[in-house]
């Protein structure tokens, strides 16, 4: 980061913490433009009491980072288009109010309301016992606070702003995994980049799983909204999902009594491993495109949960290291990352906000081009599920 001006907001090792911070155009003379800013403040009241929030705004695109919640992204706005969803809770929720073992291991749901929530690091998927170890729903990282947070601005072209957080999932006899997450944006751009490194700081080997739970509600999610991803194979996760296999790419309006449906994909990609998924509104003039590399994140999940708005009308686009089955099943099928002592795993991926029909068509054409590399086999029933 030699070309960056940086500011430390939290550093537990030195006992340093800033409650408030602000820098914007005009404060850094070598960076053009006055419509960007980086701010930090601490939320108070209700379940959000004590949550640190960092906002990055590059002009048209503003995103809110939650260092207190595993460096998740609470929500974002691009040119007035909201990215996120309305969970049936008043979030963001401080981890101190979330008991992961509650309700048979699904207490994680009591804190879940982010646009982007990481599921991991040592496990994700449903709760249960793995060799005598109790695993909660979707792991622990989303409910762990960062011990180091810094923000920065690139003083040279291309000018970028970023937020970097370090979070550790660790304990005596439990191993030590460290996530270093960097969220960055070029000034004026419609793209948000996430770069994550997971390091095994233990002397011995460790297992890792990571699923990016990227969630959308209105305005993108609506009746006749669509989702597309190029794939080699896809299958329903459950018999319930199999009921809607023919309409897996299209969404209902908020529907009382709807039971969630989940679809699993083995994405196809271009020559370098790059692929993408697209969520677009019914008019196909607004959307969000997710770009990732299948060599880093080989699995993809679409979660459809079109229940009434008051209950959490939402869909998830979820690149991952594995499918959201229990860890022991994923281990058996080679979908658990193994890190030797001192080793690291790394991934970089992007989210593009699309606010025109032309931008949506461009991504649709890219997906069609990528799909030309794959066979697009659709399985009518679960094929990767436990027997």
Steps between C-alpha positions, in 0.01 A plus 500: 500500500792735427285725280221525756433743778363287783331552834469238776155492662545201730809319619444277800869417533585862578175580680392747229141568395329799336128548556467744211696571182440698180706576190364624167586672175696814574673347803749318275618749234661239273170312458260668254131551563303609803212252498682210668534435871595246765325524835487295817264520796361276770130412504293524817160377612322167489675197358752718313652640819878514460518405129781673309398609148738617226351659189692514173351732238670541161242751375214296350563182705487488881550184705485446877756264653440341843835421668310386809322230299788319333554782245164431338328759281176631647361663185590723207350761266595565138353808330197474729456122446505315830694175534401290799182366657265549794547230762230467767737650759625852577863451405784497466515275806796508734648150549447529876127460432545185289525158666605257228390183688142628544209305347705192427796684350318751276544805725705655215170601340432750780785717372464448125404813309803599291525548126821293515552257786790252508425143605810327640788488575542152641153394386176608336173328416251349747575445869592165650771287657815445298709238676375620837543871421179704492484713186250789490308605191737670252794524737632773728685759292199729441465548876863577577634859516809621316811563709659725237323745267654752265384712209702649217490699178725445201697817429577392144282401207284296502379668817333253735358505851505193721428350840712212635396289799667210679284252690614181673306182572718344768526342843708263709484153336267650236755616244561852372368627167544866407290677239644813340224660295549799273205681342603752237339726238642718224368855511188537286479130414202264518720213629570384854794261545541258792842346558520243780797311641453222757817392681552201724710649780522167684801271477286207388251449215152652502179473298317796349169568331373834374169595342416859403132554586417796270136597552255711301149623565306774321542688272696236306303210646139519382245298309654377172852599601750252357835347589750334267835326535695296243542142620628154424248341735224617730272316740241576767630471855182334630181336372321828579734685262447229237133605486604829339792385287335624181461851642825520697611813314181703556361652819155531651349804666493483882303180560337393829587140590795480262767249609858586404660335196875457449681416177862386474729563203833383370573815299673501168753769420716661238862394437633683808237359736293819513123471513204712611140496616233762434191606692274739310163659566194419293559787256864390457623857538648459849717222634803374689775284351728281711838410345732236648756236408394135521857396584457686829125453553386190308145479635201730465160507671178687427272538802139598426293615795208695357295515818303816593698823535444520875653153543816557291440494122849420370718306260864401543773475234776302670844413358678258731766239558229240557128426490292581810474141622640387835878519527563126536314436172694773322825362641421154362455652154817709510330835542676608821817708458803360685765746615833387637651696786591847373316452168247739353196505272414802288214623283407822324156566357285792390147636516384732222192719548307539172258788448414482130360252251822525299711403801273203570519385138877516511514255791239276340720479190801415715309220672388360162862505383619318812215249479628401155790331683269275707244222456227645726375171646191550719427223750132472592575372852781542758829342392755644746290443812575246775344161435 
